[in-house]
Amino acid sequence: MKRREFLRQSGLAAGAFALRPGVGRALGSPELPEDPSAESNLSFTTSDAACRRVYQHALRALAGNVAVLPSSARPVLIEGSSYRGVWLECAPQEGLAYSAIRPDLALNNHLIFFELQRDDGQIPCSIKTSEIGFGQIQMVVPIAATAWDLYRQTGSSELLETAYQGGSRWDAWLRQYRDTRHTGLCEGFCTYDTGHDNSPRWAGLPNRCPDADARKCPAIASLPRLCPDLSATVYGGRVALARMARELGRGSEADRWLADAEAIRSLILSRLYSAEDAAFYDVDAQGKFVRIRGDVISRVLGEHVVDQKLFATIYQRQMHNPAAFWAPYPFPSIALNDPAFVRPIPRNSWGGAAQALTALRAPRWMEHYGKPAALARVMQKWVEAIGHASDFYQQMDPLTGAFTIDPGGYSPAALVLVDFTWRLAGVRQTESSLEWNVRPPAPGVHSSFLLQLRGGGSAEIRYSGGHAELLLNRRVLLRTSDTVRLVTDSEGKLKSAAGISAGVQKVTLQRSLLPLRERLPLRDRDVSFSIAPDESRMF
């Protein structure tokens, strides 16, 4: 893809974030802080006034969604919009996505669920201003998995111990109350168990469990269902618990968790996957597939249940198929070519709309399976669509990018904007490496992505004149005018590169000591190579 074409699509060029009336009022809202990023580890500046405005709008929307709920003294990042609370399916991951800005909230978005966990091990499905919910399980991304990721960032022993104990008790509760058919899989009793409001997947079935008690299955012949996404969440949680156990020096427990994880993974593949359709489906109480292709598939991928070979099949036939999930604005909650796709799209619909939560979860599987260039397209389209909206909304039409208008201020959409901005053209710190996503803007745009590193120091990408400079602790490491992902160690040594453009890129990396490069050893001189989309190259 030519750079100008990318800029038009991504919203990183001047003018692409033309905002509709209403954003100015949100920016000027007196209850929001003047500079919500003042104490952040992230600093993004740009000469593109429209881009800068929507980014600041996202930070202000997130800051405005920090609240203390009646049931806990911990301030948390709530869902926003009409959702005045935190939900198990998403709040821990949202906290993780917000961690570079507010690490305290990232911790609280996990600990609040363990703080209010019942004696029998049940974790609340939601904690709202009005109530603590226990009427469904409503889980997607495992809280144990995001807790483990956050622990690796913070080293918090409180989080590690609490999450391991709480996650272990939650797994035991699910075994006791959500495996009534004794299959070894996790069962769904109602619509809200999977958070699929208004989805044809659950058509005609109750939203909640009887008496608002997630232990009770409605007396309906087709229930309970064996659910691939709920079972994948259990799998991902067990893998994370194994890692925690190992970290805590409990080797035998780690081995048991891994064995239990493999057991449920095998059952997901043998009982809930249709090779004919290359899709995962619920199995009802009569043993029949509920053949509706939805984002259940990406949720299974998000926990890395399938191997690379099976992923390639599912990716080709479903996730990257323009007739199914590879929509102009990915990913629809129901495949475009599934007869169950709901039109016209109503509010809060998992019947076809592309959901901000699904977008926020996409890096969890697309990066794992080696699709950074395809992920870039997803991010570009979401950044583009958000940039043309008047606020941060829950869902959009996957064909047009038009958002369904709701009260606005939706945290997942604001997090998508911030997270994707950095994943597209900024620097990110992983456990042991620095990831530089280099995507030079138009020559007239000047930008900087500055990251304060855990453990001290800084990493920065400066863009000017169509070129990029990569700086570590204010020292220039490399210069380039090409689009590429580079991975270095913490000292700045180049480890690998990945293709993040839609076409083959010819990349030239200039070393920092340009006048002396003729005298440098060969390994330290300028580097030139070609790299294809999604290709990886080691150095």
WOGI-V319319 format. One record per backbone hydrogen bond with DSSP energy under -1.0 kcal/mol. CO is the residue of the C=O (numbers start at 1). NH is the residue of the N-H. If there is no record, write none. Layout:
co:CO nh:NH
co:CO nh:NH
This chain:
co:2 nh:6
co:3 nh:7
co:4 nh:8
co:5 nh:9
co:6 nh:10
co:7 nh:11
co:13 nh:16
co:15 nh:18
co:20 nh:23
co:22 nh:26
co:23 nh:27
co:24 nh:28
co:26 nh:29
co:29 nh:32
co:35 nh:38
co:37 nh:40
co:41 nh:452
co:43 nh:450
co:45 nh:448
co:47 nh:49
co:48 nh:52
co:49 nh:53
co:50 nh:54
co:51 nh:55
co:52 nh:56
co:53 nh:57
co:54 nh:58
co:55 nh:59
co:56 nh:60
co:57 nh:61
co:58 nh:62
co:59 nh:63
co:60 nh:64
co:62 nh:65
co:63 nh:66
co:65 nh:78
co:67 nh:76
co:69 nh:72
co:76 nh:67
co:79 nh:411
co:80 nh:83
co:83 nh:80
co:83 nh:85
co:84 nh:129
co:85 nh:79
co:86 nh:127
co:87 nh:90
co:87 nh:91
co:89 nh:141
co:90 nh:94
co:91 nh:95
co:92 nh:96
co:93 nh:97
co:94 nh:98
co:96 nh:99
co:98 nh:101
co:98 nh:102
co:100 nh:41
co:102 nh:106
co:103 nh:107
co:104 nh:108
co:105 nh:109
co:107 nh:110
co:107 nh:111
co:108 nh:112
co:110 nh:113
co:110 nh:114
co:111 nh:115
co:112 nh:116
co:114 nh:117
co:118 nh:121
co:122 nh:118
co:125 nh:88
co:126 nh:133
co:127 nh:86
co:131 nh:128
co:133 nh:125
co:134 nh:214
co:135 nh:209
co:142 nh:146
co:143 nh:147
co:144 nh:148
co:145 nh:149
co:146 nh:150
co:147 nh:151
co:148 nh:152
co:150 nh:154
co:151 nh:155
co:156 nh:160
co:157 nh:161
co:158 nh:162
co:159 nh:163
co:160 nh:164
co:161 nh:165
co:162 nh:166
co:163 nh:167
co:164 nh:168
co:165 nh:169
co:166 nh:170
co:167 nh:171
co:168 nh:172
co:169 nh:173
co:170 nh:174
co:171 nh:175
co:172 nh:176
co:173 nh:177
co:174 nh:178
co:178 nh:187
co:179 nh:182
co:186 nh:227
co:188 nh:225
co:191 nh:194
co:191 nh:196
co:193 nh:139
co:195 nh:197
co:196 nh:199
co:197 nh:350
co:199 nh:202
co:200 nh:203
co:202 nh:205
co:206 nh:191
co:207 nh:192
co:209 nh:212
co:210 nh:213
co:213 nh:216
co:218 nh:220
co:220 nh:223
co:222 nh:285
co:225 nh:188
co:226 nh:283
co:227 nh:231
co:228 nh:232
co:229 nh:233
co:230 nh:234
co:231 nh:235
co:232 nh:236
co:233 nh:237
co:234 nh:238
co:235 nh:239
co:236 nh:240
co:237 nh:241
co:238 nh:242
co:239 nh:243
co:240 nh:244
co:241 nh:245
co:242 nh:246
co:243 nh:247
co:244 nh:248
co:245 nh:250
co:246 nh:249
co:250 nh:254
co:251 nh:255
co:252 nh:256
co:253 nh:257
co:254 nh:258
co:255 nh:259
co:256 nh:260
co:257 nh:261
co:258 nh:262
co:259 nh:263
co:260 nh:264
co:261 nh:265
co:262 nh:266
co:263 nh:267
co:264 nh:268
co:265 nh:269
co:266 nh:270
co:267 nh:271
co:268 nh:272
co:272 nh:281
co:274 nh:278
co:274 nh:279
co:279 nh:274
co:282 nh:290
co:283 nh:226
co:284 nh:287
co:288 nh:284
co:289 nh:291
co:290 nh:292
co:293 nh:335
co:294 nh:297
co:295 nh:299
co:296 nh:300
co:297 nh:301
co:298 nh:302
co:300 nh:305
co:301 nh:304
co:307 nh:311
co:308 nh:312
co:309 nh:313
co:310 nh:314
co:311 nh:315
co:312 nh:316
co:313 nh:317
co:314 nh:318
co:314 nh:319
co:315 nh:320
co:318 nh:321
co:318 nh:325
co:321 nh:324
co:321 nh:326
co:324 nh:336
co:325 nh:327
co:333 nh:295
co:335 nh:338
co:338 nh:341
co:351 nh:342
co:353 nh:333
co:354 nh:396
co:355 nh:359
co:356 nh:360
co:357 nh:361
co:361 nh:364
co:362 nh:365
co:362 nh:366
co:363 nh:367
co:365 nh:369
co:366 nh:371
co:367 nh:370
co:371 nh:375
co:372 nh:376
co:373 nh:377
co:374 nh:378
co:375 nh:379
co:376 nh:380
co:377 nh:381
co:378 nh:382
co:379 nh:383
co:380 nh:384
co:381 nh:385
co:382 nh:386
co:383 nh:387
co:386 nh:389
co:392 nh:410
co:394 nh:356
co:395 nh:404
co:396 nh:354
co:397 nh:401
co:398 nh:329
co:402 nh:397
co:410 nh:414
co:411 nh:415
co:412 nh:416
co:413 nh:417
co:414 nh:418
co:415 nh:419
co:416 nh:420
co:417 nh:421
co:418 nh:422
co:419 nh:423
co:420 nh:424
co:421 nh:425
co:422 nh:426
co:426 nh:437
co:428 nh:435
co:433 nh:430
co:434 nh:488
co:435 nh:428
co:436 nh:438
co:436 nh:486
co:438 nh:484
co:442 nh:445
co:446 nh:47
co:447 nh:463
co:448 nh:45
co:449 nh:461
co:450 nh:43
co:451 nh:459
co:453 nh:456
co:457 nh:453
co:458 nh:473
co:459 nh:451
co:460 nh:471
co:461 nh:449
co:462 nh:469
co:463 nh:447
co:464 nh:467
co:467 nh:464
co:468 nh:480
co:469 nh:462
co:470 nh:477
co:470 nh:478
co:471 nh:460
co:472 nh:475
co:475 nh:472
co:477 nh:512
co:478 nh:470
co:479 nh:510
co:480 nh:468
co:484 nh:438
co:485 nh:498
co:486 nh:436
co:487 nh:495
co:487 nh:496
co:488 nh:434
co:489 nh:492
co:493 nh:489
co:495 nh:539
co:496 nh:487
co:497 nh:537
co:498 nh:485
co:499 nh:534
co:505 nh:531
co:507 nh:529
co:509 nh:527
co:510 nh:479
co:512 nh:514
co:514 nh:517
co:516 nh:519
co:521 nh:524
co:522 nh:525
co:527 nh:509
co:529 nh:507
co:531 nh:505
co:532 nh:535
co:535 nh:499
co:537 nh:497
